[in-house]
Amino acid sequence: MAINIEMLTDDFLEGDQNQAWERIMEHSELLENSYLTFEVLTKAMYRIGILWEENKISVADEHLATTTCDYVLSRYAHFRKMANRNSEGPKALFLCIEQEQHYLGVKMISLLFEEYGFQTKLFGANLPLEYTLDQAKKWGASVVGISVSIRYHAERLNRYITELEDLPHSPEIIVGGRLASQFDLSSYCSKQTTLVADLHQVREWLESWKDSVQYDLRYK
């Protein structure tokens, strides 16, 4: 039986961390596949967003739901031991651009990257460009994942992409977030930028990357 998204949403809105966690734990197919778990959490938070846009819940309700979902996500990551980072893997850092506060999606993506063998750093919400550039350069990240949710931040996104891709080691830029699922952001990106509208596309990118790595290992 599939998990009831409406009931999970209600758990989030009530701030019932334990009930939300138990609801996830009841479904072994979720526990065995983090992608499915993240997809469920995303659907619940998407419903929260719709309720907020329709003025059916308050800002306080939305914040409580977000922190409850974050608790479940962090507990699940610990359950799957996804926090054990691969010290030999490629490096990827993840962030929300300046003034962006919605970090749950980029946190899920960071955890997926860890499962595929990446070393990751998650900076979360509201990271100014100067610090993004500094961290990407110092750490030598080969991938930088950027989340953007608000339309009038698109111009700022363009500056992030331009200056990050201009770094000496030219990291690959992946852009996601709610705005990427609703609008074509290609005019704000370069031809090298990867746009991902949802977790499914992130997983496709990771599977393609894994296949290319395995190919390189076979034919070296």
C-alpha positions as CSV (number, residue, x, y, z in Angstrom):
1,M,0.0,0.0,0.0
2,A,1.4,3.4,-1.0
3,I,2.0,6.0,1.6
4,N,-0.8,8.5,2.1
5,I,0.6,11.9,1.1
6,E,-2.2,13.8,2.7
7,M,-1.7,12.2,6.0
8,L,2.0,12.8,5.8
9,T,1.3,16.4,5.0
10,D,-0.9,16.6,8.0
11,D,1.9,15.2,10.2
12,F,4.2,17.9,8.9
13,L,1.7,20.7,9.5
14,E,1.1,19.4,13.1
15,G,4.9,19.3,13.7
16,D,4.5,15.6,14.6
17,Q,8.0,14.4,13.9
18,N,7.6,10.9,15.4
19,Q,4.3,10.2,13.6
20,A,5.8,11.4,10.3
21,W,8.9,9.2,10.8
22,E,6.7,6.2,11.7
23,R,4.7,6.7,8.6
24,I,7.8,6.4,6.5
25,M,9.1,3.5,8.5
26,E,5.9,1.5,7.7
27,H,6.9,1.2,4.1
28,S,9.9,-1.0,3.5
29,E,10.0,-0.2,-0.2
30,L,10.8,3.4,0.8
31,L,13.5,2.4,3.2
32,E,15.3,0.4,0.6
33,N,15.2,3.2,-2.0
34,S,16.1,6.7,-1.0
35,Y,14.9,8.1,-4.3
36,L,11.4,6.9,-3.5
37,T,11.6,8.3,0.0
38,F,12.7,11.7,-1.3
39,E,10.0,11.6,-3.9
40,V,7.4,11.1,-1.2
41,L,8.8,13.9,0.9
42,T,8.8,16.2,-2.1
43,K,5.2,15.5,-2.9
44,A,4.2,16.3,0.7
45,M,6.1,19.5,0.7
46,Y,4.7,20.4,-2.7
47,R,1.2,20.1,-1.2
48,I,2.3,22.3,1.6
49,G,3.4,24.9,-0.9
50,I,0.0,24.8,-2.7
51,L,-1.8,25.2,0.6
52,W,0.3,28.2,1.4
53,E,-0.3,29.8,-2.0
54,E,-4.0,29.3,-1.5
55,N,-3.8,31.0,1.9
56,K,-5.1,27.9,3.6
57,I,-2.1,27.8,5.9
58,S,0.1,30.5,7.5
59,V,3.8,31.2,7.2
60,A,4.2,29.7,10.6
61,D,2.5,26.5,9.5
62,E,4.8,26.3,6.5
63,H,7.9,26.8,8.6
64,L,6.8,24.1,11.1
65,A,6.1,21.7,8.2
66,T,9.6,22.4,6.8
67,T,11.4,21.8,10.0
68,T,9.4,18.6,10.6
69,C,10.2,17.3,7.1
70,D,13.9,18.3,7.6
71,Y,13.9,16.2,10.8
72,V,12.5,13.1,8.9
73,L,15.0,13.7,6.1
74,S,18.0,13.9,8.5
75,R,16.8,10.9,10.5
76,Y,16.4,8.9,7.3
77,A,19.9,9.8,6.1
78,H,21.3,8.6,9.4
79,F,19.2,5.4,9.1
80,R,20.7,4.7,5.6
81,K,24.1,5.8,6.8
82,M,24.3,8.2,3.9
83,A,26.3,10.6,5.9
84,N,29.4,8.4,5.6
85,R,31.2,10.2,2.9
86,N,33.5,8.7,0.3
87,S,36.9,10.4,0.8
88,E,38.0,9.3,-2.6
89,G,35.0,10.4,-4.7
90,P,34.5,13.5,-6.8
91,K,33.5,16.6,-5.0
92,A,30.1,18.3,-5.2
93,L,28.8,21.3,-3.2
94,F,25.2,22.4,-2.9
95,L,23.6,25.7,-2.0
96,C,20.7,28.1,-2.4
97,I,21.5,31.4,-4.0
98,E,21.5,34.6,-1.9
99,Q,18.0,35.3,-0.4
100,E,16.7,31.8,-1.2
101,Q,15.6,30.0,1.9
102,H,14.0,26.8,0.6
103,Y,16.8,24.2,1.1
104,L,15.1,20.8,1.5
105,G,15.3,20.0,-2.2
106,V,19.0,20.7,-2.5
107,K,19.6,18.7,0.7
108,M,17.9,15.7,-0.8
109,I,20.0,16.0,-4.0
110,S,23.2,16.3,-1.9
111,L,22.3,13.0,-0.1
112,L,21.6,11.3,-3.5
113,F,25.0,12.4,-4.7
114,E,26.6,10.8,-1.6
115,E,24.9,7.6,-2.4
116,Y,26.6,7.6,-5.8
117,G,30.0,8.1,-4.3
118,F,30.5,11.8,-4.2
119,Q,32.0,13.8,-1.5
120,T,29.6,16.6,-0.7
121,K,29.3,19.8,1.1
122,L,25.8,21.2,1.8
123,F,25.7,25.0,2.5
124,G,21.9,25.2,2.6
125,A,20.1,28.5,2.3
126,N,21.2,32.0,1.3
127,L,24.8,31.6,0.3
128,P,26.2,34.8,-1.2
129,L,28.1,34.5,-4.5
130,E,31.5,35.5,-3.0
131,Y,31.4,32.7,-0.5
132,T,30.2,30.3,-3.2
133,L,33.1,31.1,-5.4
134,D,35.6,30.9,-2.5
135,Q,34.4,27.5,-1.4
136,A,34.2,26.0,-4.9
137,K,37.7,27.2,-5.7
138,K,39.3,26.1,-2.4
139,W,37.7,22.7,-2.3
140,G,38.0,22.1,-6.1
141,A,34.4,21.0,-6.5
142,S,33.8,19.3,-9.8
143,V,30.0,19.9,-9.5
144,V,28.1,22.8,-8.0
145,G,24.4,22.3,-7.4
146,I,22.3,25.5,-7.2
147,S,18.7,25.8,-6.0
148,V,16.4,28.7,-7.0
149,S,12.7,29.0,-6.2
150,I,11.8,32.7,-6.7
151,R,11.4,34.1,-10.2
152,Y,12.9,37.5,-9.5
153,H,16.1,35.8,-8.4
154,A,16.8,34.5,-11.9
155,E,19.1,37.4,-12.8
156,R,21.2,36.6,-9.7
157,L,21.3,33.0,-10.8
158,N,22.9,34.1,-14.1
159,R,25.8,35.8,-12.2
160,Y,26.4,32.6,-10.1
161,I,26.6,30.5,-13.2
162,T,28.8,32.8,-15.2
163,E,31.3,33.3,-12.4
164,L,31.4,29.7,-11.3
165,E,32.0,28.4,-14.8
166,D,34.7,31.0,-15.2
167,L,36.7,29.4,-12.3
168,P,40.1,27.8,-13.4
169,H,38.8,24.3,-12.9
170,S,35.4,25.0,-14.6
171,P,33.0,23.0,-12.4
172,E,29.8,21.6,-13.9
173,I,26.8,23.5,-12.8
174,I,23.5,21.8,-12.0
175,V,20.4,24.1,-11.4
176,G,17.2,22.9,-9.8
177,G,14.6,24.0,-7.4
178,R,10.9,24.9,-7.7
179,L,11.6,27.6,-10.3
180,A,13.4,25.1,-12.6
181,S,10.3,22.9,-12.5
182,Q,8.0,25.7,-13.5
183,F,9.9,27.8,-16.0
184,D,12.5,27.4,-18.8
185,L,15.6,29.0,-17.2
186,S,17.9,28.3,-20.1
187,S,18.1,32.0,-21.0
188,Y,19.8,32.6,-17.6
189,C,22.2,29.7,-18.0
190,S,25.1,28.8,-20.3
191,K,25.0,25.9,-22.8
192,Q,27.1,23.9,-20.4
193,T,24.6,24.3,-17.5
194,T,22.4,21.3,-16.6
195,L,18.8,22.1,-15.6
196,V,16.9,19.5,-13.6
197,A,13.2,19.9,-13.0
198,D,12.8,17.2,-10.4
199,L,14.5,14.3,-8.6
200,H,13.9,12.0,-11.5
201,Q,16.2,14.1,-13.7
202,V,18.8,14.3,-11.0
203,R,18.8,10.5,-10.8
204,E,19.1,10.3,-14.6
205,W,22.1,12.6,-14.4
206,L,23.7,10.5,-11.7
207,E,23.1,7.2,-13.6
208,S,24.6,8.7,-16.7
209,W,27.6,9.8,-14.7
210,K,28.0,6.3,-13.1
211,D,27.8,4.7,-16.5
212,S,30.5,7.0,-17.9
213,V,32.8,6.2,-14.9
214,Q,32.3,2.5,-15.3
215,Y,33.0,2.8,-19.0
216,D,36.3,4.7,-18.3
217,L,37.3,2.1,-15.8
218,R,36.7,-0.7,-18.3
219,Y,38.6,0.8,-21.1
220,K,41.6,2.3,-19.3
